[in-house]
């Protein structure tokens, strides 16, 4: 697996990351969603540099311009519901991409800290020989992403798999490295310190889905 940590160098990305973590700013759910969307746009731009391009000629009012355009087919797939705002940011950049959605959540079967990942809903196009970009804001244990990918491409084989997350824990990165194929790219906006005893990212930012869309039962 290829790891891309795009916050290693200072940029406006770090400004947006600081705002989504701030307990005072994140009370404004619309601003939280917008900042996640902006982060998605920046990540999509960085990811676009690794895609394949083809030469084209464009007719302008004054002549012909020789330039390039994306040759790869892209499918954006977000994990509901937290991935929606990040998905919008990617969709703003890859505006011709196909789109898919899948649900995954922690099921605490004993009403304690133990859980299993349930994947119950899937609506996605074919991604045979396409670039699949799987979108989820938080990479904690990594179990949700592996469960989703196992469900998505049992029969169809993407050209490449790109996983886009805003904040990741080292434990989740290690889990993906052990359980995903070599043609995967992991794009991370920030790597945090660790997981706590409940498998939440520290310092993290809280529950991204709740902050973006309100508390759930």
N, C-alpha and C positions, 0 to 999 in steps of 0.2 A: 504494500500500500504506500502511495506517495502522499506525504504530509505537506500542506501549505499553510503556514501560520502568517496571515497577512497583517497582523498588528505589530510585527517585530519592528517595523520602521514607523516613526511618527507620521500621522496623516489625519485628515478630518475624521477618519474612521474611529480613532481613539476618542475624539470629542463626543461622538454619538454613543460609543460604548459607555463612557462615563455617565452620560445622561440616563441611559436605561437602567443603570445600577443605582442611581441616586434615589433614596427613599422618598425624598420630597418631590422630585420631578416626576417619578414614575406614578404618582397619584393621579396624574393627568393621563388617562388611558388613551386618548386620541394622540397625544404627543408620544407616548410610548410606542404605539403602533407605527406612527410616522417615522420614528427613529429606527425601528426594526426594519421598516421598508427601505430607508436610506442605506442601512448597513447591507441589505440585500442587493441594492443597486451597485454598491462598491464591490462586493464580493463577486457579483456577476461580471462586472467589468474585468476584474483580475482573472477570473476563470476563462473569460473569452480569449485571453492571450494564448491559451493552450490548445484552442480548437484549430481545425483545418480550414483553410481559406482557398478560394479560387479566383482567378483573374477574370475581370469583366470590363466591358466598355460602357460608359454611361454618356448618353447624349445630353449635353447642356445647351442652353440657348445660344452659346457662342462656339460650340465645338464638341469634341469627343474627349472624355477623361478616362484614362486607363487606371483602374483601381482594383480593389479586391472586395469580396464579400464572403460571408460564412458559407462553407461548403457542407459542414456537418449538420445532420438533423438532430434537434434537441428536444427532449421531453422533460418538462418540469414536473416533479411529483412531490407534494408536501404531505407531511404527517399531521392529521387533524388533531386538535384545532389550532394548536400553538403555531404551526407552520404557516398559517395563512398570510400574515403580514409580511413575513420574509419572502414568501412565494410572490407576493405582489411586487416587491422590489426586483426580483429576478425577472418577472414577467414584463416589467417596464423596460428592461434591457433586451431580453430575448422575446421580442414581441411577436415573432412568428412561430414560437415554440408550441408544441402540443402540451396539454396539461393533464395531470392525473392527481388523484387524492386517495389517501388510505388512512384508516384509523388504527391507532395503537395506544394502549394504555396499561398502566400497572394495575393488576388485579390482586388485591391483598386478600387471599383466600382464607386466611385465619384471623383477619382483622388485626394483624400485627405488622411488623416491619418486613416480613417475608412477602414476596410477590412473584407473579409470573406475568409475562407480556401477552396480552390478547390482541390479535389483529382480526377485526371483525368486518370491516367495510373496505371495499376496493373499487375504484372507478378510474381506469387508466387506459390509454391507447396502447397500441403495439409499440414496443421499443426495441424490436429486433434490429441489430446493427446500428442503433442510434445512441447518442450520448444521453444517458439517464442522469439527471441531476436530482438527487433526493434531498429534500429541504426539511430541516428540523432545528429550531433555535438552540436547544440544549442537548449536549452530549454528556450524559451522566455515566451510567453503567455501560452504555452501548448496546444493551440487549434489545431495545426497541428497534434500532436501525437494522440490526442483524435479522431480527424476526420479520421485519417488513421486507427486506431484500430477499430473504428466503421464500417469502410468499409471492413476491412480484416476478421473479425470473426463474421459476422452476422449469419453464418451457422456452421462454424467449431469452436470447442472449444479447445484451447491449454491447455496442462497440466499446464503450468505456462507461464506468460508473463514477460519478462525482457526488460526494456527500458534502453538503454545505450546512455548517452549524455556526451559531454566533459564539457560544461559550462552551468550552469542553473541559472535562476533568481528565487528568493523566490516566486514571483507571479506565475510562471509557475509550481513550485512544488506544491503550494497550489491548483492550478486548477486541476492538475492530481489527487491529493488526494481526491478531491471532485467528480471527474468524472470517475475514473477507479475502477475496481473491486479489492477485497482484495488480490487476488492471483498475483498481479503485484509487481514486484521488480524494483525500479528505481535506476540505477547505475550512479553516477555523479563523474566526475573527479575534478570539482571545483564549488563552489556556490558563485556567485557574489552578488553585493549589491542590485541592483534593476533594474527595467525597466524605460527608459526615456519616454518622452511624445509621442514618435513615437513607443513605445513598442520594443525598442532595448535594449540589455543587457548592463549595465554599471558596471564596466569598459569594460567587454567583450573583443572582439578582432576585431570587424568589421564583414563583411559579409564572412562567412567561404567558401561559394561556390565560390565567386569571388576571394578570396585569393588563393584557390586551383586550379581553372580552368579558371580564367579570367573573366573580366566584361561581363555582359549580357545586352541586349537591354532592 
